Amino acid sequence: MTVFDRGTSSFDVWIHDLVRDLRWRLTYDQPTALSGLAWTPDSRRLAYGLTGDDGTSRIHLAELDSP
């Protein structure tokens, strides 16, 4: 899920393990926008787009490890 923090005016990606009812924060980049969240077929990585304060967009591929 993505969460908007009004205090920092930024978005972050959080993972919620429904089976174990655990949540952990995946991103700490403080982008101004997140887009295109997509899981890899093996559910071990998450691809997403970030747009920074300077308007530069980039794609990230995060490796997921359970907390």
CHARMM-style PDB file with segment names, atoms N, HN, CA, C and O in Angstrom:
ATOM      1  N   MET     1       0.842  -1.161   0.000  1.00  0.00      PROA
ATOM      2  CA  MET     1       0.000   0.000   0.000  1.00  0.00      PROA
ATOM      3  C   MET     1       0.890   1.227   0.000  1.00  0.00      PROA
ATOM      4  O   MET     1       2.023   1.177   0.479  1.00  0.00      PROA
ATOM      5  N   THR     2       0.389   2.318  -0.530  1.00  0.00      PROA
ATOM      6  HN  THR     2      -0.531   2.359  -0.919  1.00  0.00      PROA
ATOM      7  CA  THR     2       1.111   3.579  -0.462  1.00  0.00      PROA
ATOM      8  C   THR     2       0.449   4.456   0.591  1.00  0.00      PROA
ATOM      9  O   THR     2      -0.770   4.444   0.759  1.00  0.00      PROA
ATOM     10  N   VAL     3       1.281   5.216   1.296  1.00  0.00      PROA
ATOM     11  HN  VAL     3       2.271   5.226   1.160  1.00  0.00      PROA
ATOM     12  CA  VAL     3       0.798   6.080   2.365  1.00  0.00      PROA
ATOM     13  C   VAL     3       1.369   7.472   2.153  1.00  0.00      PROA
ATOM     14  O   VAL     3       2.565   7.625   1.904  1.00  0.00      PROA
ATOM     15  N   PHE     4       0.515   8.488   2.253  1.00  0.00      PROA
ATOM     16  HN  PHE     4      -0.456   8.363   2.455  1.00  0.00      PROA
ATOM     17  CA  PHE     4       0.944   9.881   2.137  1.00  0.00      PROA
ATOM     18  C   PHE     4       1.118  10.440   3.542  1.00  0.00      PROA
ATOM     19  O   PHE     4       0.207  10.351   4.365  1.00  0.00      PROA
ATOM     20  N   ASP     5       2.284  11.016   3.819  1.00  0.00      PROA
ATOM     21  HN  ASP     5       3.024  11.088   3.150  1.00  0.00      PROA
ATOM     22  CA  ASP     5       2.584  11.640   5.108  1.00  0.00      PROA
ATOM     23  C   ASP     5       2.424  13.144   4.969  1.00  0.00      PROA
ATOM     24  O   ASP     5       3.216  13.795   4.288  1.00  0.00      PROA
ATOM     25  N   ARG     6       1.414  13.691   5.603  1.00  0.00      PROA
ATOM     26  HN  ARG     6       0.771  13.162   6.156  1.00  0.00      PROA
ATOM     27  CA  ARG     6       1.167  15.134   5.491  1.00  0.00      PROA
ATOM     28  C   ARG     6       2.280  15.963   6.121  1.00  0.00      PROA
ATOM     29  O   ARG     6       2.531  17.091   5.697  1.00  0.00      PROA
ATOM     30  N   GLY     7       2.944  15.409   7.128  1.00  0.00      PROA
ATOM     31  HN  GLY     7       2.739  14.493   7.472  1.00  0.00      PROA
ATOM     32  CA  GLY     7       4.028  16.134   7.789  1.00  0.00      PROA
ATOM     33  C   GLY     7       5.215  16.395   6.878  1.00  0.00      PROA
ATOM     34  O   GLY     7       5.817  17.468   6.924  1.00  0.00      PROA
ATOM     35  N   THR     8       5.553  15.404   6.041  1.00  0.00      PROA
ATOM     36  HN  THR     8       5.064  14.533   6.003  1.00  0.00      PROA
ATOM     37  CA  THR     8       6.694  15.546   5.134  1.00  0.00      PROA
ATOM     38  C   THR     8       6.260  15.765   3.686  1.00  0.00      PROA
ATOM     39  O   THR     8       7.100  15.983   2.813  1.00  0.00      PROA
ATOM     40  N   SER     9       4.952  15.708   3.428  1.00  0.00      PROA
ATOM     41  HN  SER     9       4.269  15.531   4.137  1.00  0.00      PROA
ATOM     42  CA  SER     9       4.404  15.832   2.065  1.00  0.00      PROA
ATOM     43  C   SER     9       5.034  14.817   1.123  1.00  0.00      PROA
ATOM     44  O   SER     9       5.373  15.145  -0.014  1.00  0.00      PROA
ATOM     45  N   SER    10       5.190  13.584   1.597  1.00  0.00      PROA
ATOM     46  HN  SER    10       4.915  13.318   2.521  1.00  0.00      PROA
ATOM     47  CA  SER    10       5.806  12.554   0.770  1.00  0.00      PROA
ATOM     48  C   SER    10       4.999  11.260   0.847  1.00  0.00      PROA
ATOM     49  O   SER    10       4.167  11.070   1.735  1.00  0.00      PROA
ATOM     50  N   PHE    11       5.271  10.383  -0.109  1.00  0.00      PROA
ATOM     51  HN  PHE    11       5.946  10.537  -0.830  1.00  0.00      PROA
ATOM     52  CA  PHE    11       4.635   9.078  -0.182  1.00  0.00      PROA
ATOM     53  C   PHE    11       5.645   7.998   0.183  1.00  0.00      PROA
ATOM     54  O   PHE    11       6.842   8.163  -0.054  1.00  0.00      PROA
ATOM     55  N   ASP    12       5.177   6.905   0.751  1.00  0.00      PROA
ATOM     56  HN  ASP    12       4.205   6.771   0.943  1.00  0.00      PROA
ATOM     57  CA  ASP    12       6.012   5.740   1.006  1.00  0.00      PROA
ATOM     58  C   ASP    12       5.219   4.482   0.709  1.00  0.00      PROA
ATOM     59  O   ASP    12       3.988   4.480   0.737  1.00  0.00      PROA
ATOM     60  N   VAL    13       5.944   3.417   0.427  1.00  0.00      PROA
ATOM     61  HN  VAL    13       6.943   3.418   0.405  1.00  0.00      PROA
ATOM     62  CA  VAL    13       5.326   2.113   0.196  1.00  0.00      PROA
ATOM     63  C   VAL    13       5.466   1.297   1.477  1.00  0.00      PROA
ATOM     64  O   VAL    13       6.551   1.180   2.046  1.00  0.00      PROA
ATOM     65  N   TRP    14       4.352   0.742   1.911  1.00  0.00      PROA
ATOM     66  HN  TRP    14       3.470   0.837   1.449  1.00  0.00      PROA
ATOM     67  CA  TRP    14       4.319  -0.148   3.068  1.00  0.00      PROA
ATOM     68  C   TRP    14       3.839  -1.513   2.599  1.00  0.00      PROA
ATOM     69  O   TRP    14       2.992  -1.608   1.710  1.00  0.00      PROA
ATOM     70  N   ILE    15       4.377  -2.563   3.194  1.00  0.00      PROA
ATOM     71  HN  ILE    15       5.065  -2.485   3.916  1.00  0.00      PROA
ATOM     72  CA  ILE    15       3.964  -3.933   2.914  1.00  0.00      PROA
ATOM     73  C   ILE    15       3.150  -4.419   4.109  1.00  0.00      PROA
ATOM     74  O   ILE    15       3.517  -4.176   5.258  1.00  0.00      PROA
ATOM     75  N   HSD    16       2.050  -5.103   3.831  1.00  0.00      PROA
ATOM     76  HN  HSD    16       1.753  -5.300   2.897  1.00  0.00      PROA
ATOM     77  CA  HSD    16       1.213  -5.653   4.903  1.00  0.00      PROA
ATOM     78  C   HSD    16       1.073  -7.147   4.660  1.00  0.00      PROA
ATOM     79  O   HSD    16       0.447  -7.577   3.691  1.00  0.00      PROA
ATOM     80  N   ASP    17       1.668  -7.936   5.558  1.00  0.00      PROA
ATOM     81  HN  ASP    17       2.177  -7.587   6.345  1.00  0.00      PROA
ATOM     82  CA  ASP    17       1.550  -9.390   5.516  1.00  0.00      PROA
ATOM     83  C   ASP    17       0.240  -9.743   6.221  1.00  0.00      PROA
ATOM     84  O   ASP    17       0.157  -9.695   7.448  1.00  0.00      PROA
ATOM     85  N   LEU    18      -0.773 -10.095   5.445  1.00  0.00      PROA
ATOM     86  HN  LEU    18      -0.705 -10.133   4.448  1.00  0.00      PROA
ATOM     87  CA  LEU    18      -2.102 -10.360   6.005  1.00  0.00      PROA
ATOM     88  C   LEU    18      -2.140 -11.617   6.864  1.00  0.00      PROA
ATOM     89  O   LEU    18      -2.904 -11.689   7.827  1.00  0.00      PROA
ATOM     90  N   VAL    19      -1.326 -12.601   6.524  1.00  0.00      PROA
ATOM     91  HN  VAL    19      -0.705 -12.542   5.742  1.00  0.00      PROA
ATOM     92  CA  VAL    19      -1.331 -13.852   7.278  1.00  0.00      PROA
ATOM     93  C   VAL    19      -0.796 -13.630   8.694  1.00  0.00      PROA
ATOM     94  O   VAL    19      -1.389 -14.097   9.667  1.00  0.00      PROA
ATOM     95  N   ARG    20       0.329 -12.914   8.803  1.00  0.00      PROA
ATOM     96  HN  ARG    20       0.810 -12.535   8.013  1.00  0.00      PROA
ATOM     97  CA  ARG    20       0.940 -12.684  10.113  1.00  0.00      PROA
ATOM     98  C   ARG    20       0.546 -11.346  10.734  1.00  0.00      PROA
ATOM     99  O   ARG    20       0.955 -11.035  11.853  1.00  0.00      PROA
ATOM    100  N   ASP    21      -0.251 -10.550  10.007  1.00  0.00      PROA
ATOM    101  HN  ASP    21      -0.582 -10.803   9.098  1.00  0.00      PROA
ATOM    102  CA  ASP    21      -0.666  -9.217  10.442  1.00  0.00      PROA
ATOM    103  C   ASP    21       0.530  -8.345  10.823  1.00  0.00      PROA
ATOM    104  O   ASP    21       0.550  -7.712  11.878  1.00  0.00      PROA
ATOM    105  N   LEU    22       1.540  -8.331   9.923  1.00  0.00      PROA
ATOM    106  HN  LEU    22       1.523  -8.846   9.065  1.00  0.00      PROA
ATOM    107  CA  LEU    22       2.733  -7.509  10.102  1.00  0.00      PROA
ATOM    108  C   LEU    22       2.776  -6.448   9.019  1.00  0.00      PROA
ATOM    109  O   LEU    22       2.371  -6.695   7.883  1.00  0.00      PROA
ATOM    110  N   ARG    23       3.264  -5.272   9.367  1.00  0.00      PROA
ATOM    111  HN  ARG    23       3.593  -5.071  10.290  1.00  0.00      PROA
ATOM    112  CA  ARG    23       3.448  -4.186   8.404  1.00  0.00      PROA
ATOM    113  C   ARG    23       4.876  -3.677   8.503  1.00  0.00      PROA
ATOM    114  O   ARG    23       5.431  -3.562   9.596  1.00  0.00      PROA
ATOM    115  N   TRP    24       5.474  -3.368   7.338  1.00  0.00      PROA
ATOM    116  HN  TRP    24       5.024  -3.461   6.450  1.00  0.00      PROA
ATOM    117  CA  TRP    24       6.779  -2.737   7.368  1.00  0.00      PROA
ATOM    118  C   TRP    24       6.917  -1.786   6.199  1.00  0.00      PROA
ATOM    119  O   TRP    24       6.349  -1.978   5.124  1.00  0.00      PROA
ATOM    120  N   ARG    25       7.693  -0.757   6.459  1.00  0.00      PROA
ATOM    121  HN  ARG    25       8.154  -0.601   7.332  1.00  0.00      PROA
ATOM    122  CA  ARG    25       7.917   0.303   5.475  1.00  0.00      PROA
ATOM    123  C   ARG    25       8.995  -0.137   4.496  1.00  0.00      PROA
ATOM    124  O   ARG    25      10.066  -0.583   4.905  1.00  0.00      PROA
ATOM    125  N   LEU    26       8.713  -0.013   3.209  1.00  0.00      PROA
ATOM    126  HN  LEU    26       7.843   0.349   2.877  1.00  0.00      PROA
ATOM    127  CA  LEU    26       9.648  -0.424   2.173  1.00  0.00      PROA
ATOM    128  C   LEU    26      10.499   0.747   1.675  1.00  0.00      PROA
ATOM    129  O   LEU    26      11.683   0.573   1.387  1.00  0.00      PROA
ATOM    130  N   THR    27       9.906   1.926   1.575  1.00  0.00      PROA
ATOM    131  HN  THR    27       8.944   2.067   1.809  1.00  0.00      PROA
ATOM    132  CA  THR    27      10.633   3.069   1.013  1.00  0.00      PROA
ATOM    133  C   THR    27      10.878   4.141   2.061  1.00  0.00      PROA
ATOM    134  O   THR    27      10.079   4.339   2.975  1.00  0.00      PROA
ATOM    135  N   TYR    28      12.005   4.828   1.906  1.00  0.00      PROA
ATOM    136  HN  TYR    28      12.655   4.667   1.163  1.00  0.00      PROA
ATOM    137  CA  TYR    28      12.369   5.958   2.761  1.00  0.00      PROA
ATOM    138  C   TYR    28      12.874   7.108   1.895  1.00  0.00      PROA
ATOM    139  O   TYR    28      13.584   7.991   2.375  1.00  0.00      PROA
ATOM    140  N   ASP    29      12.502   7.089   0.613  1.00  0.00      PROA
ATOM    141  HN  ASP    29      11.925   6.372   0.223  1.00  0.00      PROA
ATOM    142  CA  ASP    29      13.049   8.044  -0.357  1.00  0.00      PROA
ATOM    143  C   ASP    29      12.416   9.427  -0.301  1.00  0.00      PROA
ATOM    144  O   ASP    29      12.985  10.381  -0.830  1.00  0.00      PROA
ATOM    145  N   GLN    30      11.267   9.556   0.321  1.00  0.00      PROA
ATOM    146  HN  GLN    30      10.804   8.780   0.751  1.00  0.00      PROA
ATOM    147  CA  GLN    30      10.490  10.788   0.362  1.00  0.00      PROA
ATOM    148  C   GLN    30      10.234  11.378  -1.028  1.00  0.00      PROA
ATOM    149  O   GLN    30      10.518  12.551  -1.269  1.00  0.00      PROA
ATOM    150  N   PRO    31       9.698  10.563  -1.938  1.00  0.00      PROA
ATOM    151  CA  PRO    31       9.359  11.108  -3.253  1.00  0.00      PROA
ATOM    152  C   PRO    31       8.106  11.963  -3.167  1.00  0.00      PROA
ATOM    153  O   PRO    31       7.337  11.855  -2.212  1.00  0.00      PROA
ATOM    154  N   THR    32       7.903  12.811  -4.166  1.00  0.00      PROA
ATOM    155  HN  THR    32       8.527  12.898  -4.943  1.00  0.00      PROA
ATOM    156  CA  THR    32       6.674  13.595  -4.211  1.00  0.00      PROA
ATOM    157  C   THR    32       5.544  12.805  -4.835  1.00  0.00      PROA
ATOM    158  O   THR    32       4.378  13.171  -4.688  1.00  0.00      PROA
ATOM    159  N   ALA    33       5.875  11.703  -5.543  1.00  0.00      PROA
ATOM    160  HN  ALA    33       6.823  11.405  -5.662  1.00  0.00      PROA
ATOM    161  CA  ALA    33       4.837  10.855  -6.133  1.00  0.00      PROA
ATOM    162  C   ALA    33       5.373   9.443  -6.338  1.00  0.00      PROA
ATOM    163  O   ALA    33       6.543   9.248  -6.666  1.00  0.00      PROA
ATOM    164  N   LEU    34       4.501   8.473  -6.138  1.00  0.00      PROA
ATOM    165  HN  LEU    34       3.550   8.632  -5.872  1.00  0.00      PROA
ATOM    166  CA  LEU    34       4.778   7.070  -6.423  1.00  0.00      PROA
ATOM    167  C   LEU    34       3.805   6.608  -7.493  1.00  0.00      PROA
ATOM    168  O   LEU    34       2.664   7.067  -7.535  1.00  0.00      PROA
ATOM    169  N   SER    35       4.248   5.700  -8.363  1.00  0.00      PROA
ATOM    170  HN  SER    35       5.175   5.327  -8.328  1.00  0.00      PROA
ATOM    171  CA  SER    35       3.337   5.219  -9.402  1.00  0.00      PROA
ATOM    172  C   SER    35       3.713   3.809  -9.826  1.00  0.00      PROA
ATOM    173  O   SER    35       4.833   3.351  -9.603  1.00  0.00      PROA
ATOM    174  N   GLY    36       2.751   3.132 -10.442  1.00  0.00      PROA
ATOM    175  HN  GLY    36       1.840   3.504 -10.623  1.00  0.00      PROA
ATOM    176  CA  GLY    36       2.985   1.870 -11.122  1.00  0.00      PROA
ATOM    177  C   GLY    36       3.511   0.736 -10.270  1.00  0.00      PROA
ATOM    178  O   GLY    36       4.415   0.021 -10.702  1.00  0.00      PROA
ATOM    179  N   LEU    37       2.977   0.546  -9.070  1.00  0.00      PROA
ATOM    180  HN  LEU    37       2.242   1.127  -8.719  1.00  0.00      PROA
ATOM    181  CA  LEU    37       3.418  -0.577  -8.241  1.00  0.00      PROA
ATOM    182  C   LEU    37       3.084  -1.891  -8.936  1.00  0.00      PROA
ATOM    183  O   LEU    37       1.943  -2.114  -9.342  1.00  0.00      PROA
ATOM    184  N   ALA    38       4.097  -2.770  -9.072  1.00  0.00      PROA
ATOM    185  HN  ALA    38       5.023  -2.589  -8.742  1.00  0.00      PROA
ATOM    186  CA  ALA    38       3.874  -4.064  -9.739  1.00  0.00      PROA
ATOM    187  C   ALA    38       4.776  -5.122  -9.118  1.00  0.00      PROA
ATOM    188  O   ALA    38       5.981  -4.917  -8.973  1.00  0.00      PROA
ATOM    189  N   TRP    39       4.183  -6.251  -8.755  1.00  0.00      PROA
ATOM    190  HN  TRP    39       3.204  -6.417  -8.872  1.00  0.00      PROA
ATOM    191  CA  TRP    39       4.925  -7.379  -8.195  1.00  0.00      PROA
ATOM    192  C   TRP    39       5.536  -8.205  -9.320  1.00  0.00      PROA
ATOM    193  O   TRP    39       4.956  -8.317 -10.400  1.00  0.00      PROA
ATOM    194  N   THR    40       6.718  -8.786  -9.064  1.00  0.00      PROA
ATOM    195  HN  THR    40       7.189  -8.694  -8.187  1.00  0.00      PROA
ATOM    196  CA  THR    40       7.272  -9.767  -9.991  1.00  0.00      PROA
ATOM    197  C   THR    40       6.482 -11.064  -9.821  1.00  0.00      PROA
ATOM    198  O   THR    40       5.858 -11.264  -8.779  1.00  0.00      PROA
ATOM    199  N   PRO    41       6.496 -11.952 -10.821  1.00  0.00      PROA
ATOM    200  CA  PRO    41       5.708 -13.180 -10.734  1.00  0.00      PROA
ATOM    201  C   PRO    41       6.023 -14.046  -9.502  1.00  0.00      PROA
ATOM    202  O   PRO    41       5.144 -14.754  -9.010  1.00  0.00      PROA
ATOM    203  N   ASP    42       7.271 -13.997  -8.999  1.00  0.00      PROA
ATOM    204  HN  ASP    42       7.986 -13.422  -9.399  1.00  0.00      PROA
ATOM    205  CA  ASP    42       7.622 -14.808  -7.827  1.00  0.00      PROA
ATOM    206  C   ASP    42       7.330 -14.101  -6.499  1.00  0.00      PROA
ATOM    207  O   ASP    42       7.601 -14.653  -5.433  1.00  0.00      PROA
ATOM    208  N   SER    43       6.784 -12.895  -6.558  1.00  0.00      PROA
ATOM    209  HN  SER    43       6.563 -12.447  -7.424  1.00  0.00      PROA
ATOM    210  CA  SER    43       6.417 -12.097  -5.370  1.00  0.00      PROA
ATOM    211  C   SER    43       7.600 -11.764  -4.459  1.00  0.00      PROA
ATOM    212  O   SER    43       7.415 -11.516  -3.268  1.00  0.00      PROA
ATOM    213  N   ARG    44       8.794 -11.759  -5.008  1.00  0.00      PROA
ATOM    214  HN  ARG    44       8.945 -11.960  -5.975  1.00  0.00      PROA
ATOM    215  CA  ARG    44       9.980 -11.438  -4.205  1.00  0.00      PROA
ATOM    216  C   ARG    44      10.486 -10.019  -4.426  1.00  0.00      PROA
ATOM    217  O   ARG    44      11.326  -9.530  -3.670  1.00  0.00      PROA
ATOM    218  N   ARG    45       9.975  -9.358  -5.462  1.00  0.00      PROA
ATOM    219  HN  ARG    45       9.293  -9.756  -6.076  1.00  0.00      PROA
ATOM    220  CA  ARG    45      10.401  -7.991  -5.772  1.00  0.00      PROA
ATOM    221  C   ARG    45       9.193  -7.148  -6.141  1.00  0.00      PROA
ATOM    222  O   ARG    45       8.173  -7.654  -6.608  1.00  0.00      PROA
ATOM    223  N   LEU    46       9.336  -5.862  -5.920  1.00  0.00      PROA
ATOM    224  HN  LEU    46      10.165  -5.451  -5.541  1.00  0.00      PROA
ATOM    225  CA  LEU    46       8.286  -4.910  -6.241  1.00  0.00      PROA
ATOM    226  C   LEU    46       8.909  -3.776  -7.049  1.00  0.00      PROA
ATOM    227  O   LEU    46       9.874  -3.149  -6.612  1.00  0.00      PROA
ATOM    228  N   ALA    47       8.352  -3.521  -8.227  1.00  0.00      PROA
ATOM    229  HN  ALA    47       7.569  -4.030  -8.583  1.00  0.00      PROA
ATOM    230  CA  ALA    47       8.816  -2.417  -9.068  1.00  0.00      PROA
ATOM    231  C   ALA    47       7.853  -1.253  -8.895  1.00  0.00      PROA
ATOM    232  O   ALA    47       6.641  -1.442  -8.795  1.00  0.00      PROA
ATOM    233  N   TYR    48       8.412  -0.041  -8.861  1.00  0.00      PROA
ATOM    234  HN  TYR    48       9.397   0.112  -8.942  1.00  0.00      PROA
ATOM    235  CA  TYR    48       7.578   1.147  -8.715  1.00  0.00      PROA
ATOM    236  C   TYR    48       8.319   2.363  -9.243  1.00  0.00      PROA
ATOM    237  O   TYR    48       9.549   2.386  -9.291  1.00  0.00      PROA
ATOM    238  N   GLY    49       7.565   3.357  -9.631  1.00  0.00      PROA
ATOM    239  HN  GLY    49       6.566   3.338  -9.592  1.00  0.00      PROA
ATOM    240  CA  GLY    49       8.140   4.602 -10.120  1.00  0.00      PROA
ATOM    241  C   GLY    49       8.124   5.661  -9.034  1.00  0.00      PROA
ATOM    242  O   GLY    49       7.185   5.734  -8.242  1.00  0.00      PROA
ATOM    243  N   LEU    50       9.168   6.483  -9.000  1.00  0.00      PROA
ATOM    244  HN  LEU    50       9.931   6.424  -9.644  1.00  0.00      PROA
ATOM    245  CA  LEU    50       9.279   7.594  -8.063  1.00  0.00      PROA
ATOM    246  C   LEU    50       9.501   8.885  -8.832  1.00  0.00      PROA
ATOM    247  O   LEU    50      10.226   8.908  -9.826  1.00  0.00      PROA
ATOM    248  N   THR    51       8.879   9.952  -8.373  1.00  0.00      PROA
ATOM    249  HN  THR    51       8.289   9.933  -7.565  1.00  0.00      PROA
ATOM    250  CA  THR    51       9.145  11.281  -8.909  1.00  0.00      PROA
ATOM    251  C   THR    51       9.627  12.150  -7.758  1.00  0.00      PROA
ATOM    252  O   THR    51       8.931  12.300  -6.754  1.00  0.00      PROA
ATOM    253  N   GLY    52      10.812  12.720  -7.904  1.00  0.00      PROA
ATOM    254  HN  GLY    52      11.377  12.599  -8.720  1.00  0.00      PROA
ATOM    255  CA  GLY    52      11.402  13.543  -6.854  1.00  0.00      PROA
ATOM    256  C   GLY    52      10.961  14.985  -6.931  1.00  0.00      PROA
ATOM    257  O   GLY    52      10.238  15.379  -7.846  1.00  0.00      PROA
ATOM    258  N   ASP    53      11.402  15.775  -5.959  1.00  0.00      PROA
ATOM    259  HN  ASP    53      11.990  15.455  -5.216  1.00  0.00      PROA
ATOM    260  CA  ASP    53      11.071  17.201  -5.898  1.00  0.00      PROA
ATOM    261  C   ASP    53      11.514  17.955  -7.149  1.00  0.00      PROA
ATOM    262  O   ASP    53      10.887  18.938  -7.543  1.00  0.00      PROA
ATOM    263  N   ASP    54      12.602  17.488  -7.773  1.00  0.00      PROA
ATOM    264  HN  ASP    54      13.112  16.689  -7.452  1.00  0.00      PROA
ATOM    265  CA  ASP    54      13.118  18.166  -8.967  1.00  0.00      PROA
ATOM    266  C   ASP    54      12.400  17.744 -10.243  1.00  0.00      PROA
ATOM    267  O   ASP    54      12.750  18.201 -11.331  1.00  0.00      PROA
ATOM    268  N   GLY    55      11.372  16.855 -10.114  1.00  0.00      PROA
ATOM    269  HN  GLY    55      11.088  16.484  -9.230  1.00  0.00      PROA
ATOM    270  CA  GLY    55      10.616  16.408 -11.276  1.00  0.00      PROA
ATOM    271  C   GLY    55      11.208  15.212 -11.991  1.00  0.00      PROA
ATOM    272  O   GLY    55      10.629  14.718 -12.958  1.00  0.00      PROA
ATOM    273  N   THR    56      12.364  14.738 -11.526  1.00  0.00      PROA
ATOM    274  HN  THR    56      12.835  15.139 -10.740  1.00  0.00      PROA
ATOM    275  CA  THR    56      13.008  13.586 -12.135  1.00  0.00      PROA
ATOM    276  C   THR    56      12.286  12.308 -11.729  1.00  0.00      PROA
ATOM    277  O   THR    56      12.025  12.075 -10.549  1.00  0.00      PROA
ATOM    278  N   SER    57      11.967  11.484 -12.725  1.00  0.00      PROA
ATOM    279  HN  SER    57      12.180  11.673 -13.684  1.00  0.00      PROA
ATOM    280  CA  SER    57      11.307  10.207 -12.466  1.00  0.00      PROA
ATOM    281  C   SER    57      12.297   9.073 -12.658  1.00  0.00      PROA
ATOM    282  O   SER    57      13.171   9.140 -13.522  1.00  0.00      PROA
ATOM    283  N   ARG    58      12.156   8.033 -11.849  1.00  0.00      PROA
ATOM    284  HN  ARG    58      11.445   7.979 -11.148  1.00  0.00      PROA
ATOM    285  CA  ARG    58      13.009   6.862 -11.987  1.00  0.00      PROA
ATOM    286  C   ARG    58      12.232   5.623 -11.546  1.00  0.00      PROA
ATOM    287  O   ARG    58      11.223   5.725 -10.849  1.00  0.00      PROA
ATOM    288  N   ILE    59      12.710   4.470 -11.956  1.00  0.00      PROA
ATOM    289  HN  ILE    59      13.530   4.387 -12.523  1.00  0.00      PROA
ATOM    290  CA  ILE    59      12.076   3.200 -11.611  1.00  0.00      PROA
ATOM    291  C   ILE    59      12.963   2.469 -10.607  1.00  0.00      PROA
ATOM    292  O   ILE    59      14.181   2.399 -10.771  1.00  0.00      PROA
ATOM    293  N   HSD    60      12.337   1.932  -9.576  1.00  0.00      PROA
ATOM    294  HN  HSD    60      11.348   1.989  -9.443  1.00  0.00      PROA
ATOM    295  CA  HSD    60      13.046   1.159  -8.562  1.00  0.00      PROA
ATOM    296  C   HSD    60      12.543  -0.275  -8.572  1.00  0.00      PROA
ATOM    297  O   HSD    60      11.376  -0.539  -8.864  1.00  0.00      PROA
ATOM    298  N   LEU    61      13.436  -1.187  -8.251  1.00  0.00      PROA
ATOM    299  HN  LEU    61      14.383  -0.972  -8.014  1.00  0.00      PROA
ATOM    300  CA  LEU    61      13.089  -2.590  -8.089  1.00  0.00      PROA
ATOM    301  C   LEU    61      13.576  -2.995  -6.699  1.00  0.00      PROA
ATOM    302  O   LEU    61      14.778  -3.114  -6.463  1.00  0.00      PROA
ATOM    303  N   ALA    62      12.632  -3.205  -5.787  1.00  0.00      PROA
ATOM    304  HN  ALA    62      11.656  -3.109  -5.980  1.00  0.00      PROA
ATOM    305  CA  ALA    62      12.962  -3.505  -4.391  1.00  0.00      PROA
ATOM    306  C   ALA    62      12.920  -5.010  -4.146  1.00  0.00      PROA
ATOM    307  O   ALA    62      11.957  -5.683  -4.515  1.00  0.00      PROA
ATOM    308  N   GLU    63      13.970  -5.528  -3.522  1.00  0.00      PROA
ATOM    309  HN  GLU    63      14.752  -4.981  -3.223  1.00  0.00      PROA
ATOM    310  CA  GLU    63      13.997  -6.910  -3.079  1.00  0.00      PROA
ATOM    311  C   GLU    63      13.228  -6.970  -1.758  1.00  0.00      PROA
ATOM    312  O   GLU    63      13.454  -6.144  -0.874  1.00  0.00      PROA
ATOM    313  N   LEU    64      12.326  -7.938  -1.620  1.00  0.00      PROA
ATOM    314  HN  LEU    64      12.143  -8.609  -2.339  1.00  0.00      PROA
ATOM    315  CA  LEU    64      11.520  -8.009  -0.420  1.00  0.00      PROA
ATOM    316  C   LEU    64      11.960  -9.155   0.467  1.00  0.00      PROA
ATOM    317  O   LEU    64      12.006 -10.312   0.048  1.00  0.00      PROA
ATOM    318  N   ASP    65      12.278  -8.811   1.693  1.00  0.00      PROA
ATOM    319  HN  ASP    65      12.240  -7.872   2.034  1.00  0.00      PROA
ATOM    320  CA  ASP    65      12.563  -9.787   2.723  1.00  0.00      PROA
ATOM    321  C   ASP    65      11.571  -9.538   3.837  1.00  0.00      PROA
ATOM    322  O   ASP    65      11.297  -8.384   4.167  1.00  0.00      PROA
ATOM    323  N   SER    66      11.035 -10.569   4.414  1.00  0.00      PROA
ATOM    324  HN  SER    66      11.257 -11.506   4.146  1.00  0.00      PROA
ATOM    325  CA  SER    66      10.104 -10.398   5.520  1.00  0.00      PROA
ATOM    326  C   SER    66      10.818  -9.753   6.692  1.00  0.00      PROA
ATOM    327  O   SER    66      12.013  -9.965   6.894  1.00  0.00      PROA
ATOM    328  N   PRO    67      10.082  -8.964   7.466  1.00  0.00      PROA
ATOM    329  CA  PRO    67      10.734  -8.308   8.625  1.00  0.00      PROA
ATOM    330  C   PRO    67      11.129  -9.329   9.677  1.00  0.00      PROA
ATOM    331  OT1 PRO    67      11.685  -8.965  10.713  1.00  0.00      PROA
TER     332      PRO     67
END
